[in-house]
């Protein structure tokens, strides 16, 4: 069963590193633990299950002589392994010379041999089998809190890339409202963080991806809303103005202004405000003019149609935009003109033939 368990990662051969000593029969207990250390940036050397040989023994001796920390997993299998006991003997010698840190981890209750009692019983150990997983990993990782400089070189490189290159790039593209590119950069950060099991970075990346997607959606809504204003609402408002339909035009410009305010279109908001005020004034003038015409119609008892031309026999009104420039009141039976008639400031031609004025 143990022989089928694959090594969880490639052993680190670049100093400094932690040497791991264990009985091969304990792989299923040991591999998850050293993988956790590896994922937290601790460079680990272990034999990866290679069968013993003369070259293997030479390699083991060399690695113990080069390591900074000796980590040994104590179990009933381990205390009966000559290889583990030999590794402990060499490492203890370096430990008492203050050359390395020595950390035993008991993965099960184990009665040490007299020889091991003499060598490692006094060395502070972690009794994994006595505590829960969370407490164990907290204790274990605390043992390496002073070894940050020992982080696996590739992980260091990736962390520096994220910190010094990718995160500033992502933030810069977000500031430029380039949400699509920002999403791609944050995805790259998240993928790297997932590979090396950096939950905090992964969480930050996920939050920013969601933020960018939301902003991207809002940006698309803004683009579509601006197109609607520029391609539909403004032409409709201008068409209403050309037709002297000032009240309708005013209502449309007010709608445009409200939308522009909601979406932060300051240029469109300013235009809508100016055009809306213009329409208000025009509507006020036009309403006054209409009231004057209405007074005249009441005086003569009939309506005054809009006409293109005023001659001596015309009954009607000629407009230039919202201004009355011609008025034909031929044979309308007028005895007097209403007081409001004086407000027709732009009147250029007036026909009053055959009235009783």
C-alpha positions in Angstrom: 0.0 0.0 0.0 2.8 2.5 1.0 4.7 1.6 -2.2 1.8 3.0 -4.2 1.9 6.4 -2.6 3.6 8.9 -4.9 6.0 11.5 -3.6 4.0 14.8 -3.2 6.7 17.1 -4.5 10.3 17.2 -5.7 12.9 17.3 -2.9 14.8 20.6 -2.6 18.5 20.3 -3.1 19.4 24.0 -2.8 20.5 25.1 0.6 19.2 25.9 3.1 16.7 23.1 3.5 15.0 20.9 6.1 16.1 17.2 6.1 13.2 14.8 6.8 13.8 11.4 8.3 11.1 8.8 8.4 10.3 5.1 8.0 9.0 4.3 4.5 6.2 2.3 6.1 4.9 5.7 7.5 4.6 7.4 4.1 0.8 7.8 4.3 1.2 9.7 7.6 4.4 11.6 6.7 3.7 12.8 3.1 0.6 15.0 4.0 2.6 16.7 6.8 5.7 17.6 4.7 3.4 18.6 1.8 1.8 21.1 4.2 5.3 22.5 5.1 6.2 22.7 1.4 3.0 24.5 0.6 3.9 27.0 3.3 7.2 27.8 1.7 9.5 25.5 3.7 12.2 23.9 1.5 12.2 20.2 2.2 14.6 17.4 1.3 13.5 13.8 1.7 14.5 10.6 0.0 11.2 10.3 -2.0 11.1 6.6 -1.3 14.3 5.6 -3.1 15.6 2.1 -2.1 18.8 2.1 -0.1 22.1 1.6 -1.9 25.8 2.7 -1.4 25.1 5.9 -3.3 21.9 6.4 -1.4 23.8 6.3 1.9 26.4 8.7 0.6 23.6 11.1 -0.4 21.8 10.8 3.0 25.0 11.6 4.8 25.7 14.6 2.5 22.2 16.0 3.0 22.3 15.7 6.8 25.6 17.5 6.8 24.1 20.3 4.7 20.6 20.8 6.3 19.6 23.6 8.6 16.9 21.6 10.4 16.6 17.9 11.0 12.9 16.8 11.2 12.3 13.2 12.2 9.0 11.3 12.5 9.0 9.0 15.5 6.9 5.9 15.3 7.2 2.2 16.1 8.2 1.7 12.5 10.9 4.4 12.8 12.5 3.1 16.0 12.9 -0.3 14.3 14.5 1.2 11.1 18.3 1.1 11.1 18.3 3.9 8.5 16.2 6.2 10.7 18.4 5.4 13.7 21.6 6.1 11.8 20.2 9.4 10.5 19.2 10.4 14.1 22.7 9.6 15.4 24.4 11.8 12.8 21.9 14.6 13.2 22.1 14.6 17.0 25.8 15.0 16.8 25.3 18.2 14.8 22.5 19.3 17.1 24.7 19.1 20.2 27.3 21.1 18.4 24.6 23.7 17.8 24.9 23.4 14.1 21.3 22.5 13.3 17.8 22.5 14.8 16.4 19.1 15.7 12.7 18.5 15.8 11.1 15.1 16.6 7.4 14.5 15.7 5.7 11.6 17.4 3.0 10.3 15.0 1.9 7.6 17.4 2.6 6.5 21.0 6.1 5.0 20.9 8.3 3.4 23.5 11.8 4.6 22.7 14.7 2.1 22.7 17.3 2.7 25.5 19.7 4.0 22.8 17.2 6.6 21.5 16.1 7.6 25.0 19.7 8.6 25.6 20.0 10.6 22.4 16.6 12.4 21.8 14.4 12.0 24.9 15.5 15.4 26.2 14.9 17.2 22.9 11.6 19.1 22.8 9.2 17.2 20.5 5.7 17.6 19.1 3.3 14.8 20.2 1.0 14.8 17.1 -1.1 11.8 18.2 -2.1 13.7 21.4 -3.5 16.9 19.8 -5.9 17.8 17.0 -4.9 18.6 13.5 -5.3 22.4 13.8 -3.2 22.6 17.0 -0.6 20.3 15.5 0.0 22.3 12.3 0.0 25.6 14.3 2.8 24.2 16.6 4.6 22.7 13.6 4.6 25.9 11.5 5.6 28.0 14.5 8.8 25.9 14.6 9.7 27.4 11.3 8.6 31.0 11.9 12.3 32.1 12.1 13.1 30.4 8.8 11.3 32.6 6.3 14.5 33.0 4.4 14.4 29.3 3.7 11.3 29.5 1.5 11.5 27.5 -1.6 13.2 29.6 -4.3 10.5 29.2 -6.9 7.9 30.2 -4.4 9.9 33.2 -3.4 10.2 34.2 -7.1 6.4 33.8 -7.6 5.6 35.7 -4.4 7.9 38.6 -5.5 6.3 38.6 -8.9 2.8 38.8 -7.5 3.8 41.5 -5.0 6.0 43.7 -7.2 4.6 43.1 -10.6 1.1 41.5 -10.9 -0.8 43.2 -8.1 0.4 46.7 -9.1 -0.4 45.9 -12.7 -3.9 44.7 -11.7 -4.5 47.8 -9.6 -3.3 50.1 -12.3 -5.6 48.6 -14.9 -8.5 48.8 -12.4 -7.8 52.5 -11.9 -7.9 52.9 -15.7 -11.3 51.1 -15.7 -9.8 48.4 -17.9 -11.8 45.7 -16.2 -11.2 43.0 -18.8 -7.4 43.2 -18.5 -7.7 43.5 -14.7 -9.7 40.3 -14.5 -7.0 38.4 -16.5 -4.3 39.6 -14.2 -6.2 38.7 -11.1 -6.9 35.3 -12.5 -3.2 34.8 -13.1 -2.6 35.8 -9.4 -5.3 33.5 -8.2 -4.0 30.5 -10.2 -0.5 31.0 -8.8 -1.9 31.4 -5.3 -3.9 28.2 -5.7 -0.8 26.3 -6.9 1.2 27.2 -3.8 -1.8 27.2 -1.4 -1.7 30.8 -0.5 -5.3 31.2 0.8 -5.0 35.0 1.7 -3.7 35.9 -1.8 -6.3 33.6 -3.4 -9.1 35.3 -1.4 -8.0 38.8 -2.4 -7.7 37.8 -6.0 -11.2 36.3 -5.9 -12.7 39.4 -4.3 -11.1 41.6 -6.9 -12.2 39.4 -9.8 -15.8 39.7 -8.6 -15.4 43.4 -8.2 -14.0 43.7 -11.7 -16.8 41.6 -13.2 -19.3 43.8 -11.5 -17.6 47.0 -12.7 -17.3 45.5 -16.2 -21.1 44.8 -16.2 -21.8 48.4 -15.0 -19.4 49.7 -17.6 -21.3 47.8 -20.4 -24.5 49.2 -19.0 -23.1 52.7 -19.1 -21.9 52.2 -22.7 -25.4 50.9 -23.8 -27.1 53.7 -21.9 -24.9 56.4 -23.5 -25.6 54.9 -26.9 -29.3 55.1 -26.2 -29.1 58.7 -25.2 -26.9 59.8 -28.1 -28.7 57.7 -30.8 -32.3 57.9 -29.7 -33.2 60.4 -26.9 -31.2 63.4 -28.1 -32.3 63.1 -31.7 -35.9 62.8 -30.5 -35.5 65.9 -28.3 -34.0 67.9 -31.2 -36.7 66.8 -33.5 -39.3 68.0 -31.0 -37.5 71.3 -30.8 -37.5 71.7 -34.6 -41.3 71.1 -34.5 -41.7 73.8 -31.8 -43.0 71.1 -29.5 -41.3 72.7 -26.6 -43.1 70.9 -23.8 -42.4 67.5 -25.2 -38.8 68.5 -25.8 -38.5 69.8 -22.2 -39.7 66.4 -20.9 -37.2 64.5 -23.0 -34.3 66.7 -22.0 -35.3 66.2 -18.3 -35.3 62.5 -18.8 -31.8 62.7 -20.4 -30.5 64.8 -17.6 -31.8 62.3 -15.0 -30.1 59.4 -16.7 -26.9 61.4 -17.2 -26.9 62.2 -13.5 -27.4 58.6 -12.5 -24.6 57.3 -14.8 -22.2 60.2 -14.3 -22.3 61.6 -17.9 -21.3 65.1 -16.9 -21.1 66.4 -20.5 -24.5 65.1 -21.5 -26.0 66.3 -18.2 -24.7 69.9 -19.0 -26.1 69.7 -22.5 -29.5 68.5 -21.2 -29.6 71.2 -18.6 -28.8 74.0 -21.2 -31.2 72.6 -23.8 -33.9 72.0 -21.2 -33.7 75.6 -20.0 -33.9 76.8 -23.6 -37.0 74.7 -24.2 -38.5 76.1 -21.0 -38.1 79.6 -22.2 -39.3 78.8 -25.6 -42.3 77.0 -24.2 -43.1 80.0 -22.0 -42.9 82.4 -24.9 -44.9 80.0 -27.2 -47.5 79.5 -24.5 -47.9 83.3 -24.2 -48.2 83.6 -28.0 -50.8 80.8 -28.0 -52.8 82.6 -25.3 -52.8 85.8 -27.4 -54.1 83.9 -30.4 -56.7 82.2 -28.2 -57.9 85.6 -27.1 -58.2 86.8 -30.7 -60.1 83.6 -31.6 -62.5 84.2 -28.8 -63.0 87.8 -30.0 -63.8 86.8 -33.6 -65.6 83.6 -32.7 -63.6 81.4 -35.0 -60.2 79.7 -35.1 -57.1 81.2 -36.8 -55.3 78.5 -38.8 -51.6 78.6 -39.4 -50.8 79.8 -43.0 -47.8 80.2 -45.2 -48.6 83.6 -46.6 -50.5 86.7 -45.4 -52.4 88.8 -48.0 -55.3 91.3 -47.8 -58.0 88.6 -47.5 -56.2 86.2 -45.1 -57.7 84.9 -42.0 -54.9 83.1 -40.2 -51.5 83.2 -38.5 -48.0 82.9 -39.9 -45.3 81.6 -37.5 -41.5 81.8 -37.7 -40.5 79.2 -35.2 -42.4 80.1 -32.0 -42.9 83.8 -33.1 -45.9 85.2 -34.8 -44.7 87.3 -37.7 -47.9 87.6 -39.7 -51.6 87.9 -38.7 -54.5 88.1 -41.1 -57.9 89.2 -39.6 -59.8 90.0 -42.8 -63.5 90.7 -42.2 -63.6 89.2 -38.7 -66.0 91.8 -37.2 -63.5 93.1 -34.8 -64.5 96.2 -32.8 -61.4 96.1 -30.6 -58.2 94.1 -30.1 -57.6 92.3 -26.9 -55.1 93.8 -24.5 -52.7 90.9 -24.9 -52.3 91.8 -28.6 -49.6 94.3 -27.6 -47.3 91.3 -26.6 -46.9 90.2 -30.2 -43.5 91.9 -30.4 -42.3 90.2 -33.6 -45.4 90.9 -35.7 -44.2 92.1 -39.2 -47.5 92.0 -41.1 -51.0 92.7 -39.9 -54.3 92.6 -42.0 -57.3 94.2 -40.5 -59.5 94.9 -43.6 -63.3 95.0 -43.3 -63.4 95.1 -39.5 -65.3 97.6 -37.3 -62.3 99.0 -35.5 
